[in-house]
Amino acid sequence: MYNHPYRPQFHFSPKEKWMNDPNGLVYYDGEYHLFYQYHPESTVWGPMHWGHAVSPDLIHWEELPVALYPDELGMIFSGCAVVDRDNTSGLKEGEEDVLVAFYTQHEENNEKQSLAYSHDRGRTWIKYDQNPVIANPGMKDFRDPKVFWSQENAKWIMCLAAGDEIQFYESSNLINWEYLSSFGNDFGAHGGVWECPDLFQLKVDGTDTKKWVLIVSINPGGPNGGSATQYFVGEFDGKAFHPDEGPADIRWADGGKDFYAAVSWSNTEVERKIWIGWMSNWQYANEVPTDPWRSAMSLPRELGLKMTESGWCLTQKVVKEFDNIKEEKLNTYENVVVKDEQPFVFPSKDELFELKLKPKNIAPDTKEWGIVLRKGEKTETCVTYSRVNRQWSVDRRRSGAIDFSEHFPSLDAAVATRQHTDHHVQLILDTCSLELFAGDGELMMTELLFPFDEDFTMQVYSVGGEVAFEEVKLTRLKSIWNPKA
């Protein structure tokens, strides 16, 4: 039953109980696998398992039985999965490719890396009988393996979070691993523990050049408090990562409060890199007002890379498969003009929608413009672009239920990569979330919202000067749960 208050209707959430980080993302035989940190007995964090869901299109999900349970080596923390097509591990049986999963096993002050494998398309998993494959080196935080095949070097590479740095390992067979190097000393943000690394190549927009992107989540230490995801762009020579930018250059993948532990799918089609993040924040994840489940994933996003006036920028766009849940009926408003005390107001009873805005002329004296979402008697959420500060912000201090945590009512801001004057804006709202894509995917903000009001309007406004929009388009979205009951 997916009709509970605040239950997401097109973001994945488990039927019940606790969920956090996405794990083991792998595409195989027409299915996208989503494993995730899961506590099957409570809606608060507890002994971690790997939950499991599959999708043919990254949007519609089928929840499967728990994939991995804790054992004598500890809880099942975050990790990854790969397709061992050449059977480098020797674990293959029969005709089906073997899927190999890596995960951290957690005991107090003793985290190590273990392996499991599947012969039946990920439905059941056999734990390797000589786990762990990488023992703890004597440090508290040593977790979250992410593995990929390096074609150039003909070997497997593993990224591993170790304290507040990333370590790299190599293997020819997925079982025996040798340490290569470390990255992170004095680079990036260090306000908390580094977690959930990822490393992949992306083609630079408009060129044939490829760069390496290193993903690192951090908790705490995010730009708006709590947990967040940062990234580095540079080169990986098969042994070490060499960043293009200096130690003080910090790049955040998402400027909102609620996008964490994002990692990418392996074995997807060439030139398509897709990732997903946990849509919450450790500041209040255990307290959000949902039941009988807790937490959801972001929408899957396709990644790109471009150089801007502010330096490297990781771009994100919701995957093309998202179009499958758009309703045919559209509300499109052309040649919309707003100015001081004259907002454009349109009623909407829709909880699920996509809003696109195409500015065509912004007066020079305009200080800011934005959108007020779900404006009712008790609630409203303001999404604003400040031309003075060159930043987007989301104000959820009156967004509805906010008193479950002192950290939740917030005014969150993210600086744009360039002076946005005529860019398009996309807002996607589910029952309890907002995802903002601005500047052709150059800036994202993901926020949880728990509104009170059922009767509400939305409005587009400006302060200081006139803003003309070529088009304001509202698209209704369908629930992915069939039936919605």
Stockholm file with secondary structure:
# STOCKHOLM 1.0

chainA/1-485         MYNHPYRPQFHFSPKEKWMNDPNGLVYYDGEYHLFYQYHPESTVWGPMHWGHAVSPDLIHWEELPVALYPDELGMIFSGCAVVDRDNTSGLKEGEEDVLVAFYTQHEENNEKQSLAYSHDRGRTWIKYDQNPVIANPGMKDFRDPKVFWSQENAKWIMCLAAGDEIQFYESSNLINWEYLSSFGNDFGAHGGVWECPDLFQLKVDGTDTKKWVLIVSINPGGPNGGSATQYFVGEFDGKAFHPDEGPADIRWADGGKDFYAAVSWSNTEVERKIWIGWMSNWQYANEVPTDPWRSAMSLPRELGLKMTESGWCLTQKVVKEFDNIKEEKLNTYENVVVKDEQPFVFPSKDELFELKLKPKNIAPDTKEWGIVLRKGEKTETCVTYSRVNRQWSVDRRRSGAIDFSEHFPSLDAAVATRQHTDHHVQLILDTCSLELFAGDGELMMTELLFPFDEDFTMQVYSVGGEVAFEEVKLTRLKSIWNPKA
#=GR chainA/1-485 SS CCCSTTCCSSSCCCSSEEEEEEEEEEEETTEEEEEEEEETTCSSCCSCEEEEEEESSSSSCEEEEEEECCBTTBEEEEEEEEEETTCTTSCCCSSSCEEEEEEEEEETTEEEEEEEEESSTTSSCEECTTCCSBCCCSCSCEEEEEEEEETTTTEEEEEEEETTEEEEEEESSSSSCEEEEEECTTSSCCSSEEEEEEEEEEEBTTSSCEEEEEEEEEESCCTTSSCEEEEEEEEECSSCEEESSCTTCCEESCCSSSCEEEEECBSCCTTCCEEEEECSCTTTTTTSSCCSEECCBCCCEEEEEEEETTEEEEEEEECGGGGGGEEEEEEEEEEEEEBTTBCEEEECCCSSEEEEEEEEEECTTCCEEEEEEEECSSCCEEEEEETTTTEEEEECTTSSCCTTCTTSSCEEEEECSSCCSSCCEEEEEETTEEEEEETTTTEEEEEECCCCCSSCEEEEEEESSCEEEEEEEEEEECCSSSSCC
#=GC SS_cons         CCCSTTCCSSSCCCSSEEEEEEEEEEEETTEEEEEEEEETTCSSCCSCEEEEEEESSSSSCEEEEEEECCBTTBEEEEEEEEEETTCTTSCCCSSSCEEEEEEEEEETTEEEEEEEEESSTTSSCEECTTCCSBCCCSCSCEEEEEEEEETTTTEEEEEEEETTEEEEEEESSSSSCEEEEEECTTSSCCSSEEEEEEEEEEEBTTSSCEEEEEEEEEESCCTTSSCEEEEEEEEECSSCEEESSCTTCCEESCCSSSCEEEEECBSCCTTCCEEEEECSCTTTTTTSSCCSEECCBCCCEEEEEEEETTEEEEEEEECGGGGGGEEEEEEEEEEEEEBTTBCEEEECCCSSEEEEEEEEEECTTCCEEEEEEEECSSCCEEEEEETTTTEEEEECTTSSCCTTCTTSSCEEEEECSSCCSSCCEEEEEETTEEEEEETTTTEEEEEECCCCCSSCEEEEEEESSCEEEEEEEEEEECCSSSSCC
//
